[in-house]
């Protein structure tokens, strides 16, 4: 057998995520406080970026340099040519830099379940999973249950079902125990597993939930004892434990926990967007116009544009790296500001009735998907832009930006009115209710109607007919 070597040229197409795109996505999700801290950190560490006119930052804490104009660091300092740049992640840029003297800090609001979950994302996920977990948090309802379908999420983000399930497990590992469950059984099992880890569970608790669920919900205690081969006394003790130690609504655990930690005081939040009432309508203002605060240092920009013959390789590489890093940071900030303004201006027109009356009944139905289509943006961009952001209404009240989306209050009220007006002898099915809600401006799937019907304690059509 004769061996031979050949040289062959092939074209291969691969997909890679640009690091600048990752940074821009991270910046899009940052709150105003996080971005302020990141700006101060970047000014202190990157000499290629400075404030406009050398002016101090309006939110500077004084704990670190707010401008590089007085720094002794210059591109010609040979000691910095040998210094190794630290490999920092975008999330590390967002470390809080202390208390802020902004008067808006005095405005307080209660920390919601979603806010509590958002603060834990960095503890349970990393990389691409962060985006999925953040989206899942937005799909958690007021009870603490996950109301999104894994298949829909996988299709939306173009990932595998396994990756979505992994993100759901990350969500379910957060505090409070049971959050992110798809149904009551899963919610209780998650709580028992948490108590197992802390050594506070009952030995029969998980077995009853996993092996005898039908018997549990139909109160057949003797059947449970027979299946698990234990005494009725042990079963009774386990059922008493389940009743006292578990809750069907994880959101209640979070609320009690947060109130306990804060001593009953409200948590401080700061608005990212402010709505102003004017004679021409509602004007929109960002808390800080970050795009106008920062520029690339003219000296560094000039040095980066010099011909290669005028500088050595080490100097050119050092200058180029810092200027490119500054450009990526400023581009991400600009994109964040532009997106927030577009969303806020759209809401000022779309939700004018709510801004005028401050009555949630006037909130028009709006989803992130429909907004993305109207603004010609990706839905994931909308989700990151509104996540963990707050707005100040014309009357001074603070509310989460995502409160403008998915107006469940109006949907549920309309659903109740439809059921109240139906013929008792021929009640509407969930599919008919979905069609009627869609015609009234609330496009919902049948399973979503069933979810809202359950939340309003409305029986299915066949049982409503039987009652009538």
C-alpha positions as a LaTeX table, in Angstrom:
\begin{tabular}{lrrr}
\hline
Residue & $x$ (\AA) & $y$ (\AA) & $z$ (\AA) \\
\hline
Unk1 & 0.00 & 0.00 & 0.00 \\
Unk2 & 1.37 & 3.40 & $-1.00$ \\
Unk3 & 0.70 & 6.50 & 1.09 \\
Unk4 & 0.40 & 9.88 & $-0.55$ \\
Unk5 & $-0.25$ & 13.47 & 0.54 \\
Unk6 & $-2.51$ & 15.89 & $-1.29$ \\
Unk7 & $-3.23$ & 19.57 & $-0.81$ \\
Unk8 & $-6.88$ & 20.51 & $-1.12$ \\
Unk9 & $-8.61$ & 23.89 & $-0.76$ \\
Unk10 & $-12.10$ & 23.95 & 0.76 \\
Unk11 & $-14.61$ & 26.67 & 1.44 \\
Unk12 & $-16.31$ & 26.33 & 4.81 \\
Unk13 & $-18.85$ & 28.68 & 6.34 \\
Unk14 & $-18.90$ & 28.99 & 10.12 \\
Unk15 & $-20.94$ & 31.17 & 12.42 \\
Unk16 & $-19.13$ & 33.12 & 15.12 \\
Unk17 & $-20.50$ & 35.70 & 17.53 \\
Unk18 & $-18.62$ & 38.99 & 17.40 \\
Unk19 & $-17.33$ & 39.92 & 20.91 \\
Unk20 & $-18.54$ & 43.46 & 20.23 \\
Unk21 & $-22.04$ & 42.11 & 19.69 \\
Unk22 & $-21.86$ & 40.26 & 23.02 \\
Unk23 & $-20.77$ & 43.45 & 24.78 \\
Unk24 & $-23.57$ & 45.44 & 23.11 \\
Unk25 & $-26.11$ & 42.85 & 24.27 \\
Unk26 & $-24.80$ & 43.05 & 27.82 \\
Unk27 & $-24.94$ & 46.86 & 27.80 \\
Unk28 & $-28.50$ & 46.73 & 26.46 \\
Unk29 & $-29.57$ & 44.75 & 29.54 \\
Unk30 & $-27.80$ & 46.98 & 32.10 \\
Unk31 & $-29.80$ & 49.29 & 34.32 \\
Unk32 & $-28.84$ & 52.96 & 34.63 \\
Unk33 & $-27.01$ & 52.30 & 37.92 \\
Unk34 & $-25.05$ & 49.43 & 36.37 \\
Unk35 & $-24.13$ & 51.50 & 33.33 \\
Unk36 & $-23.00$ & 54.42 & 35.51 \\
Unk37 & $-20.64$ & 52.09 & 37.37 \\
Unk38 & $-19.37$ & 50.63 & 34.09 \\
Unk39 & $-18.68$ & 54.10 & 32.66 \\
Unk40 & $-16.67$ & 55.12 & 35.71 \\
Unk41 & $-14.71$ & 51.85 & 35.57 \\
Unk42 & $-14.01$ & 52.24 & 31.86 \\
Unk43 & $-12.82$ & 55.83 & 32.33 \\
Unk44 & $-10.46$ & 54.72 & 35.06 \\
Unk45 & $-9.01$ & 51.79 & 33.11 \\
Unk46 & $-9.06$ & 52.80 & 29.43 \\
Unk47 & $-7.04$ & 55.97 & 28.60 \\
Unk48 & $-8.53$ & 56.05 & 25.08 \\
Unk49 & $-11.92$ & 57.17 & 26.40 \\
Unk50 & $-12.72$ & 60.45 & 28.15 \\
Unk51 & $-15.62$ & 62.75 & 29.00 \\
Unk52 & $-16.70$ & 65.47 & 26.60 \\
Unk53 & $-14.77$ & 68.66 & 27.29 \\
Unk54 & $-13.04$ & 66.99 & 30.23 \\
Unk55 & $-16.09$ & 67.72 & 32.41 \\
Unk56 & $-16.75$ & 65.51 & 35.45 \\
Unk57 & $-19.55$ & 62.98 & 35.23 \\
Unk58 & $-22.89$ & 64.19 & 36.64 \\
Unk59 & $-23.23$ & 60.95 & 38.59 \\
Unk60 & $-19.58$ & 60.48 & 39.65 \\
Unk61 & $-19.22$ & 59.05 & 43.14 \\
Unk62 & $-15.74$ & 60.42 & 43.62 \\
Unk63 & $-14.43$ & 56.95 & 44.41 \\
Unk64 & $-12.48$ & 56.75 & 41.15 \\
Unk65 & $-11.31$ & 59.09 & 38.44 \\
Unk66 & $-14.16$ & 60.39 & 36.29 \\
Unk67 & $-11.85$ & 61.56 & 33.51 \\
Unk68 & $-8.47$ & 60.69 & 32.14 \\
Unk69 & $-7.46$ & 64.28 & 31.40 \\
Unk70 & $-5.40$ & 64.54 & 34.56 \\
Unk71 & $-3.85$ & 61.10 & 34.42 \\
Unk72 & $-0.17$ & 60.54 & 33.92 \\
Unk73 & $-0.90$ & 57.57 & 31.67 \\
Unk74 & 0.14 & 58.29 & 28.05 \\
Unk75 & 0.60 & 56.10 & 25.00 \\
Unk76 & 4.33 & 56.76 & 25.03 \\
Unk77 & 4.84 & 55.45 & 28.55 \\
Unk78 & 6.93 & 52.31 & 27.94 \\
Unk79 & 5.96 & 50.78 & 31.26 \\
Unk80 & 2.42 & 50.28 & 29.99 \\
Unk81 & 3.60 & 48.55 & 26.84 \\
Unk82 & 4.67 & 45.63 & 29.02 \\
Unk83 & 1.64 & 45.64 & 31.28 \\
Unk84 & $-0.82$ & 42.78 & 30.74 \\
Unk85 & $-4.39$ & 43.87 & 30.27 \\
Unk86 & $-6.80$ & 42.07 & 32.58 \\
Unk87 & $-9.42$ & 39.88 & 30.93 \\
Unk88 & $-12.58$ & 41.47 & 32.14 \\
Unk89 & $-16.08$ & 40.29 & 31.29 \\
Unk90 & $-18.92$ & 42.73 & 30.55 \\
Unk91 & $-20.67$ & 41.71 & 33.77 \\
Unk92 & $-17.60$ & 42.69 & 35.79 \\
Unk93 & $-17.80$ & 46.17 & 34.29 \\
Unk94 & $-21.19$ & 46.55 & 35.89 \\
Unk95 & $-20.01$ & 46.17 & 39.51 \\
Unk96 & $-21.66$ & 48.85 & 41.56 \\
Unk97 & $-19.37$ & 51.69 & 42.56 \\
Unk98 & $-21.04$ & 52.76 & 45.80 \\
Unk99 & $-23.88$ & 55.06 & 46.75 \\
Unk100 & $-25.13$ & 57.57 & 44.22 \\
Unk101 & $-25.91$ & 61.14 & 45.19 \\
Unk102 & $-28.61$ & 61.46 & 42.53 \\
Unk103 & $-31.84$ & 62.80 & 44.10 \\
Unk104 & $-33.79$ & 60.14 & 42.19 \\
Unk105 & $-32.28$ & 57.60 & 44.60 \\
Unk106 & $-34.80$ & 58.82 & 47.15 \\
Unk107 & $-37.68$ & 57.45 & 45.06 \\
Unk108 & $-38.54$ & 54.00 & 46.40 \\
Unk109 & $-40.63$ & 51.07 & 45.26 \\
Unk110 & $-41.19$ & 47.53 & 46.46 \\
Unk111 & $-38.90$ & 44.93 & 44.92 \\
Unk112 & $-40.93$ & 42.60 & 42.72 \\
Unk113 & $-40.46$ & 38.87 & 42.24 \\
Unk114 & $-38.96$ & 39.43 & 38.79 \\
Unk115 & $-36.50$ & 41.99 & 40.16 \\
Unk116 & $-35.48$ & 39.46 & 42.81 \\
Unk117 & $-34.93$ & 36.81 & 40.14 \\
Unk118 & $-32.98$ & 39.13 & 37.82 \\
Unk119 & $-30.48$ & 39.79 & 40.56 \\
Unk120 & $-29.67$ & 36.06 & 40.71 \\
Unk121 & $-29.05$ & 35.47 & 36.98 \\
Unk122 & $-25.28$ & 35.78 & 37.28 \\
Unk123 & $-25.25$ & 33.12 & 40.02 \\
Unk124 & $-26.97$ & 30.37 & 38.00 \\
Unk125 & $-26.12$ & 31.02 & 34.33 \\
Unk126 & $-23.31$ & 32.12 & 32.08 \\
Unk127 & $-22.71$ & 32.76 & 28.39 \\
Unk128 & $-25.66$ & 32.17 & 26.07 \\
Unk129 & $-27.72$ & 30.75 & 28.94 \\
Unk130 & $-27.94$ & 34.22 & 30.49 \\
Unk131 & $-30.12$ & 35.45 & 27.61 \\
Unk132 & $-32.45$ & 32.44 & 27.90 \\
Unk133 & $-32.78$ & 32.74 & 31.69 \\
Unk134 & $-33.48$ & 36.48 & 31.44 \\
Unk135 & $-36.25$ & 35.77 & 28.92 \\
Unk136 & $-37.70$ & 33.00 & 31.11 \\
Unk137 & $-37.89$ & 35.42 & 34.05 \\
Unk138 & $-40.12$ & 37.67 & 31.94 \\
Unk139 & $-42.38$ & 34.63 & 31.41 \\
Unk140 & $-42.91$ & 34.05 & 35.15 \\
Unk141 & $-46.39$ & 35.12 & 36.26 \\
Unk142 & $-47.42$ & 36.78 & 39.51 \\
Unk143 & $-47.75$ & 33.41 & 41.23 \\
Unk144 & $-44.19$ & 32.38 & 40.39 \\
Unk145 & $-45.10$ & 29.87 & 37.66 \\
Unk146 & $-43.46$ & 29.65 & 34.22 \\
Unk147 & $-46.15$ & 30.20 & 31.59 \\
Unk148 & $-44.04$ & 29.85 & 28.42 \\
Unk149 & $-43.79$ & 26.70 & 26.31 \\
Unk150 & $-40.21$ & 25.33 & 25.95 \\
Unk151 & $-40.86$ & 24.47 & 22.29 \\
Unk152 & $-41.86$ & 28.07 & 21.52 \\
Unk153 & $-38.76$ & 29.42 & 23.27 \\
Unk154 & $-36.50$ & 26.98 & 21.42 \\
Unk155 & $-37.97$ & 28.09 & 18.09 \\
Unk156 & $-37.77$ & 31.79 & 18.98 \\
Unk157 & $-34.10$ & 31.70 & 19.99 \\
Unk158 & $-33.15$ & 28.96 & 17.51 \\
Unk159 & $-31.70$ & 26.71 & 20.18 \\
Unk160 & $-32.32$ & 23.09 & 21.06 \\
Unk161 & $-35.02$ & 21.94 & 23.45 \\
Unk162 & $-32.27$ & 20.61 & 25.75 \\
Unk163 & $-30.75$ & 24.10 & 26.05 \\
Unk164 & $-34.13$ & 25.55 & 27.00 \\
Unk165 & $-34.66$ & 22.84 & 29.62 \\
Unk166 & $-31.21$ & 23.60 & 31.02 \\
Unk167 & $-32.17$ & 27.28 & 31.30 \\
Unk168 & $-35.43$ & 26.30 & 33.03 \\
Unk169 & $-33.46$ & 24.23 & 35.55 \\
Unk170 & $-31.26$ & 27.28 & 36.18 \\
Unk171 & $-34.38$ & 29.38 & 36.78 \\
Unk172 & $-35.82$ & 26.73 & 39.10 \\
Unk173 & $-32.60$ & 26.71 & 41.15 \\
Unk174 & $-33.20$ & 30.35 & 42.13 \\
Unk175 & $-34.76$ & 31.67 & 45.28 \\
Unk176 & $-37.64$ & 31.27 & 46.17 \\
Unk177 & $-37.93$ & 27.47 & 46.03 \\
Unk178 & $-40.55$ & 26.36 & 43.53 \\
Unk179 & $-40.24$ & 29.35 & 41.21 \\
Unk180 & $-40.33$ & 28.55 & 37.49 \\
Unk181 & $-42.51$ & 25.45 & 37.90 \\
Unk182 & $-44.89$ & 24.59 & 35.08 \\
Unk183 & $-47.62$ & 23.15 & 37.32 \\
Unk184 & $-48.51$ & 22.63 & 40.97 \\
Unk185 & $-46.92$ & 19.20 & 41.21 \\
Unk186 & $-43.56$ & 20.40 & 39.90 \\
Unk187 & $-43.74$ & 23.43 & 42.19 \\
Unk188 & $-44.19$ & 21.26 & 45.30 \\
Unk189 & $-41.48$ & 18.80 & 44.22 \\
Unk190 & $-39.00$ & 21.65 & 43.77 \\
Unk191 & $-39.76$ & 22.88 & 47.28 \\
Unk192 & $-39.33$ & 19.41 & 48.76 \\
Unk193 & $-36.01$ & 18.95 & 46.95 \\
Unk194 & $-34.82$ & 22.24 & 48.43 \\
Unk195 & $-35.88$ & 21.11 & 51.92 \\
Unk196 & $-34.10$ & 17.79 & 51.32 \\
Unk197 & $-30.86$ & 19.72 & 50.74 \\
Unk198 & $-31.31$ & 21.65 & 53.97 \\
Unk199 & $-32.24$ & 18.52 & 55.95 \\
Unk200 & $-35.72$ & 19.86 & 56.82 \\
Unk201 & $-37.87$ & 17.56 & 54.67 \\
Unk202 & $-39.96$ & 14.53 & 55.58 \\
Unk203 & $-38.68$ & 11.16 & 54.24 \\
Unk204 & $-42.03$ & 10.34 & 52.60 \\
Unk205 & $-42.75$ & 13.79 & 51.18 \\
Unk206 & $-41.06$ & 13.45 & 47.78 \\
Unk207 & $-42.25$ & 9.85 & 47.31 \\
Unk208 & $-45.87$ & 10.92 & 47.82 \\
Unk209 & $-45.54$ & 13.74 & 45.28 \\
Unk210 & $-43.78$ & 11.64 & 42.64 \\
Unk211 & $-45.46$ & 8.24 & 43.08 \\
Unk212 & $-48.90$ & 8.97 & 44.58 \\
Unk213 & $-50.00$ & 12.28 & 43.08 \\
Unk214 & $-53.43$ & 11.05 & 41.95 \\
Unk215 & $-54.08$ & 9.56 & 45.38 \\
Unk216 & $-52.92$ & 12.77 & 47.07 \\
Unk217 & $-55.29$ & 15.06 & 45.16 \\
Unk218 & $-58.22$ & 12.66 & 45.71 \\
Unk219 & $-57.44$ & 12.28 & 49.45 \\
Unk220 & $-57.01$ & 8.50 & 49.34 \\
Unk221 & $-54.64$ & 8.26 & 52.29 \\
Unk222 & $-55.08$ & 4.51 & 52.73 \\
Unk223 & $-54.11$ & 3.94 & 49.10 \\
Unk224 & $-50.95$ & 6.02 & 49.62 \\
Unk225 & $-49.99$ & 3.92 & 52.64 \\
Unk226 & $-50.56$ & 0.74 & 50.64 \\
Unk227 & $-48.50$ & 1.86 & 47.63 \\
Unk228 & $-45.59$ & 3.13 & 49.73 \\
Unk229 & $-45.81$ & 0.19 & 52.16 \\
Unk230 & $-45.85$ & 2.32 & 55.27 \\
Unk231 & $-48.21$ & 2.90 & 58.16 \\
Unk232 & $-51.20$ & 5.27 & 57.96 \\
Unk233 & $-49.64$ & 7.19 & 60.85 \\
Unk234 & $-46.49$ & 7.92 & 58.83 \\
Unk235 & $-48.59$ & 8.98 & 55.84 \\
Unk236 & $-50.63$ & 11.34 & 58.01 \\
Unk237 & $-47.43$ & 12.90 & 59.38 \\
Unk238 & $-46.06$ & 13.35 & 55.85 \\
Unk239 & $-49.30$ & 14.95 & 54.63 \\
Unk240 & $-49.28$ & 17.32 & 57.60 \\
Unk241 & $-45.71$ & 18.29 & 56.68 \\
Unk242 & $-46.70$ & 18.92 & 53.05 \\
Unk243 & $-49.59$ & 21.10 & 54.14 \\
Unk244 & $-47.54$ & 23.23 & 56.56 \\
Unk245 & $-44.13$ & 23.40 & 54.86 \\
Unk246 & $-45.11$ & 23.91 & 51.21 \\
Unk247 & $-47.01$ & 26.59 & 49.35 \\
Unk248 & $-48.71$ & 26.51 & 45.94 \\
Unk249 & $-47.51$ & 30.07 & 45.23 \\
Unk250 & $-43.71$ & 30.62 & 45.31 \\
Unk251 & $-44.19$ & 34.38 & 44.92 \\
Unk252 & $-45.51$ & 34.48 & 48.49 \\
Unk253 & $-42.23$ & 33.01 & 49.77 \\
Unk254 & $-40.23$ & 35.67 & 47.92 \\
Unk255 & $-42.40$ & 38.49 & 49.22 \\
Unk256 & $-42.08$ & 37.36 & 52.84 \\
Unk257 & $-38.34$ & 36.81 & 52.44 \\
Unk258 & $-37.71$ & 40.23 & 50.91 \\
Unk259 & $-39.79$ & 42.01 & 53.52 \\
Unk260 & $-37.88$ & 40.20 & 56.24 \\
Unk261 & $-34.51$ & 41.19 & 54.80 \\
Unk262 & $-35.45$ & 44.82 & 54.43 \\
Unk263 & $-37.08$ & 45.08 & 57.82 \\
Unk264 & $-40.35$ & 45.99 & 56.15 \\
Unk265 & $-38.87$ & 48.93 & 54.27 \\
Unk266 & $-39.17$ & 49.36 & 50.53 \\
Unk267 & $-36.27$ & 48.75 & 48.18 \\
Unk268 & $-34.84$ & 51.70 & 46.24 \\
Unk269 & $-35.15$ & 51.74 & 42.47 \\
Unk270 & $-34.18$ & 54.44 & 40.00 \\
Unk271 & $-36.01$ & 55.26 & 36.78 \\
Unk272 & $-34.19$ & 54.73 & 33.49 \\
Unk273 & $-36.83$ & 56.63 & 31.47 \\
Unk274 & $-38.92$ & 59.65 & 32.47 \\
Unk275 & $-42.23$ & 60.65 & 30.83 \\
Unk276 & $-42.99$ & 64.39 & 30.84 \\
Unk277 & $-46.42$ & 65.87 & 30.13 \\
Unk278 & $-46.29$ & 68.67 & 27.52 \\
Unk279 & $-48.85$ & 70.64 & 25.53 \\
Unk280 & $-48.01$ & 68.54 & 22.47 \\
Unk281 & $-48.31$ & 65.21 & 24.29 \\
Unk282 & $-45.79$ & 63.20 & 26.28 \\
Unk283 & $-42.04$ & 63.76 & 25.95 \\
Unk284 & $-39.44$ & 61.12 & 26.74 \\
Unk285 & $-36.17$ & 61.62 & 28.60 \\
Unk286 & $-33.46$ & 59.17 & 29.63 \\
Unk287 & $-32.11$ & 59.63 & 33.14 \\
Unk288 & $-28.60$ & 60.16 & 31.72 \\
Unk289 & $-27.68$ & 60.82 & 28.10 \\
Unk290 & $-24.63$ & 58.58 & 28.13 \\
Unk291 & $-23.94$ & 59.03 & 24.41 \\
Unk292 & $-23.19$ & 62.75 & 24.93 \\
Unk293 & $-21.00$ & 62.22 & 28.00 \\
Unk294 & $-18.18$ & 60.17 & 26.44 \\
Unk295 & $-15.88$ & 60.42 & 23.43 \\
Unk296 & $-12.71$ & 58.76 & 22.21 \\
Unk297 & $-9.72$ & 60.85 & 23.32 \\
Unk298 & $-8.60$ & 62.95 & 20.29 \\
Unk299 & $-4.91$ & 62.18 & 20.90 \\
Unk300 & $-5.52$ & 58.45 & 20.94 \\
Unk301 & $-7.74$ & 58.62 & 17.86 \\
Unk302 & $-5.03$ & 60.54 & 16.01 \\
Unk303 & $-2.37$ & 58.03 & 17.05 \\
Unk304 & $-4.53$ & 55.11 & 15.90 \\
Unk305 & $-4.81$ & 56.67 & 12.44 \\
Unk306 & $-1.06$ & 57.19 & 11.98 \\
Unk307 & 0.66 & 55.26 & 9.16 \\
Unk308 & 2.36 & 52.05 & 10.23 \\
Unk309 & 5.79 & 53.43 & 9.33 \\
Unk310 & 5.49 & 56.17 & 11.97 \\
Unk311 & 5.25 & 53.83 & 15.02 \\
Unk312 & 6.62 & 50.52 & 16.20 \\
Unk313 & 4.51 & 47.35 & 16.33 \\
Unk314 & 4.12 & 47.28 & 20.11 \\
Unk315 & 2.99 & 50.90 & 20.27 \\
Unk316 & 0.58 & 50.49 & 17.36 \\
Unk317 & $-0.95$ & 47.36 & 18.86 \\
Unk318 & $-1.32$ & 48.98 & 22.29 \\
Unk319 & $-3.05$ & 52.07 & 20.87 \\
Unk320 & $-5.27$ & 50.06 & 18.51 \\
Unk321 & $-6.48$ & 47.69 & 21.24 \\
Unk322 & $-7.51$ & 50.51 & 23.56 \\
Unk323 & $-9.20$ & 52.54 & 20.83 \\
Unk324 & $-11.15$ & 49.51 & 19.56 \\
Unk325 & $-12.22$ & 48.69 & 23.10 \\
Unk326 & $-13.43$ & 52.29 & 23.57 \\
Unk327 & $-15.29$ & 52.21 & 20.23 \\
Unk328 & $-17.06$ & 48.95 & 21.13 \\
Unk329 & $-18.08$ & 50.38 & 24.52 \\
Unk330 & $-19.40$ & 53.64 & 23.04 \\
Unk331 & $-21.24$ & 51.79 & 20.25 \\
Unk332 & $-23.00$ & 49.61 & 22.83 \\
Unk333 & $-24.00$ & 52.67 & 24.87 \\
Unk334 & $-25.31$ & 54.44 & 21.76 \\
Unk335 & $-27.34$ & 51.42 & 20.70 \\
Unk336 & $-28.83$ & 51.09 & 24.20 \\
Unk337 & $-29.86$ & 54.75 & 24.28 \\
Unk338 & $-31.38$ & 54.72 & 20.80 \\
Unk339 & $-33.36$ & 51.54 & 21.51 \\
Unk340 & $-34.71$ & 52.80 & 24.85 \\
Unk341 & $-35.79$ & 56.08 & 23.26 \\
Unk342 & $-37.57$ & 54.31 & 20.38 \\
Unk343 & $-39.42$ & 52.04 & 22.81 \\
Unk344 & $-40.37$ & 54.90 & 25.15 \\
Unk345 & $-41.56$ & 57.15 & 22.30 \\
Unk346 & $-43.68$ & 54.34 & 20.92 \\
Unk347 & $-45.22$ & 53.74 & 24.36 \\
Unk348 & $-45.90$ & 57.47 & 24.78 \\
Unk349 & $-48.18$ & 57.26 & 21.73 \\
Unk350 & $-49.50$ & 53.69 & 22.06 \\
Unk351 & $-50.28$ & 53.92 & 25.79 \\
Unk352 & $-51.35$ & 57.56 & 25.90 \\
Unk353 & $-54.64$ & 56.61 & 27.54 \\
Unk354 & $-52.86$ & 54.99 & 30.46 \\
Unk355 & $-50.39$ & 57.88 & 30.85 \\
Unk356 & $-53.28$ & 60.35 & 30.88 \\
Unk357 & $-55.51$ & 58.48 & 33.33 \\
Unk358 & $-53.03$ & 56.22 & 35.20 \\
Unk359 & $-55.76$ & 53.57 & 35.09 \\
Unk360 & $-54.50$ & 50.12 & 34.07 \\
Unk361 & $-57.82$ & 49.44 & 32.38 \\
Unk362 & $-56.68$ & 51.84 & 29.64 \\
Unk363 & $-53.48$ & 49.88 & 28.92 \\
Unk364 & $-53.73$ & 48.67 & 25.35 \\
Unk365 & $-52.71$ & 45.03 & 24.72 \\
Unk366 & $-49.06$ & 44.94 & 23.67 \\
Unk367 & $-46.50$ & 42.15 & 23.48 \\
Unk368 & $-42.75$ & 42.28 & 23.00 \\
Unk369 & $-43.17$ & 40.41 & 19.72 \\
Unk370 & $-45.67$ & 42.94 & 18.31 \\
Unk371 & $-43.46$ & 45.84 & 19.43 \\
Unk372 & $-40.42$ & 44.21 & 17.80 \\
Unk373 & $-42.33$ & 43.90 & 14.53 \\
Unk374 & $-43.42$ & 47.55 & 14.61 \\
Unk375 & $-39.93$ & 48.84 & 15.45 \\
Unk376 & $-38.28$ & 46.33 & 13.08 \\
Unk377 & $-36.08$ & 44.94 & 15.86 \\
Unk378 & $-35.42$ & 41.43 & 17.09 \\
Unk379 & $-37.65$ & 40.35 & 19.97 \\
Unk380 & $-34.59$ & 39.40 & 22.04 \\
Unk381 & $-33.40$ & 43.03 & 21.75 \\
Unk382 & $-36.75$ & 44.26 & 23.08 \\
Unk383 & $-36.61$ & 41.76 & 25.95 \\
Unk384 & $-33.12$ & 42.87 & 26.99 \\
Unk385 & $-33.96$ & 46.56 & 26.59 \\
Unk386 & $-37.02$ & 46.48 & 28.88 \\
Unk387 & $-35.73$ & 43.92 & 31.41 \\
Unk388 & $-35.05$ & 45.37 & 34.85 \\
Unk389 & $-35.75$ & 48.92 & 33.63 \\
Unk390 & $-38.02$ & 51.40 & 35.38 \\
Unk391 & $-39.97$ & 54.43 & 34.19 \\
Unk392 & $-41.18$ & 57.52 & 35.99 \\
Unk393 & $-44.76$ & 58.47 & 35.06 \\
Unk394 & $-45.89$ & 62.10 & 34.69 \\
Unk395 & $-47.31$ & 62.04 & 38.25 \\
Unk396 & $-43.96$ & 60.93 & 39.69 \\
Unk397 & $-44.86$ & 57.26 & 40.28 \\
Unk398 & $-42.29$ & 54.59 & 39.38 \\
Unk399 & $-43.26$ & 51.42 & 37.53 \\
Unk400 & $-41.33$ & 48.68 & 35.70 \\
Unk401 & $-40.99$ & 49.24 & 31.96 \\
Unk402 & $-42.22$ & 45.73 & 31.23 \\
Unk403 & $-45.47$ & 46.67 & 32.99 \\
Unk404 & $-46.60$ & 48.16 & 29.66 \\
Unk405 & $-46.58$ & 44.70 & 28.08 \\
Unk406 & $-48.93$ & 41.77 & 28.36 \\
Unk407 & $-51.75$ & 43.61 & 30.12 \\
Unk408 & $-53.25$ & 40.61 & 31.90 \\
Unk409 & $-55.56$ & 42.83 & 33.96 \\
Unk410 & $-57.55$ & 44.03 & 30.94 \\
Unk411 & $-57.55$ & 40.55 & 29.38 \\
Unk412 & $-58.87$ & 38.88 & 32.51 \\
Unk413 & $-61.53$ & 41.55 & 33.00 \\
Unk414 & $-62.72$ & 41.11 & 29.42 \\
Unk415 & $-62.74$ & 37.32 & 29.86 \\
Unk416 & $-64.89$ & 37.59 & 32.99 \\
Unk417 & $-67.36$ & 39.85 & 31.15 \\
Unk418 & $-67.60$ & 37.43 & 28.21 \\
Unk419 & $-68.34$ & 34.48 & 30.48 \\
Unk420 & $-70.88$ & 36.52 & 32.44 \\
Unk421 & $-72.78$ & 37.34 & 29.24 \\
Unk422 & $-72.82$ & 33.81 & 27.78 \\
Unk423 & $-75.84$ & 31.55 & 27.44 \\
Unk424 & $-75.84$ & 29.26 & 30.53 \\
Unk425 & $-77.20$ & 26.41 & 28.44 \\
Unk426 & $-74.48$ & 26.82 & 25.80 \\
Unk427 & $-71.33$ & 28.29 & 27.42 \\
Unk428 & $-68.33$ & 29.35 & 25.34 \\
Unk429 & $-65.45$ & 26.92 & 24.91 \\
Unk430 & $-61.86$ & 28.09 & 25.47 \\
Unk431 & $-61.32$ & 28.17 & 21.72 \\
Unk432 & $-64.41$ & 30.36 & 21.21 \\
Unk433 & $-63.29$ & 32.66 & 24.01 \\
Unk434 & $-59.85$ & 32.93 & 22.37 \\
Unk435 & $-61.45$ & 33.95 & 19.06 \\
Unk436 & $-63.65$ & 36.54 & 20.77 \\
Unk437 & $-60.73$ & 38.01 & 22.74 \\
Unk438 & $-58.66$ & 38.19 & 19.56 \\
Unk439 & $-61.48$ & 40.09 & 17.86 \\
Unk440 & $-61.45$ & 42.58 & 20.75 \\
Unk441 & $-57.71$ & 43.23 & 20.40 \\
Unk442 & $-56.33$ & 40.54 & 22.72 \\
Unk443 & $-54.68$ & 37.91 & 20.49 \\
Unk444 & $-54.37$ & 34.87 & 22.76 \\
Unk445 & $-53.91$ & 31.15 & 22.26 \\
Unk446 & $-56.46$ & 28.71 & 23.65 \\
Unk447 & $-54.08$ & 27.47 & 26.37 \\
Unk448 & $-53.51$ & 31.07 & 27.50 \\
Unk449 & $-57.26$ & 31.57 & 27.81 \\
Unk450 & $-57.43$ & 28.39 & 29.88 \\
Unk451 & $-54.69$ & 29.76 & 32.14 \\
Unk452 & $-56.52$ & 33.06 & 32.72 \\
Unk453 & $-59.79$ & 31.21 & 33.22 \\
Unk454 & $-58.15$ & 29.14 & 35.95 \\
Unk455 & $-56.72$ & 32.25 & 37.60 \\
Unk456 & $-60.24$ & 33.74 & 37.70 \\
Unk457 & $-61.59$ & 30.44 & 39.10 \\
Unk458 & $-63.94$ & 29.99 & 36.12 \\
Unk459 & $-64.98$ & 26.39 & 35.44 \\
Unk460 & $-64.52$ & 24.73 & 32.02 \\
Unk461 & $-67.45$ & 24.98 & 29.59 \\
Unk462 & $-68.79$ & 21.48 & 30.29 \\
Unk463 & $-68.91$ & 22.12 & 34.04 \\
Unk464 & $-70.45$ & 25.57 & 33.61 \\
Unk465 & $-73.20$ & 23.97 & 31.55 \\
Unk466 & $-73.76$ & 21.34 & 34.26 \\
Unk467 & $-74.01$ & 24.01 & 36.97 \\
Unk468 & $-76.55$ & 25.92 & 34.89 \\
\hline
\end{tabular}
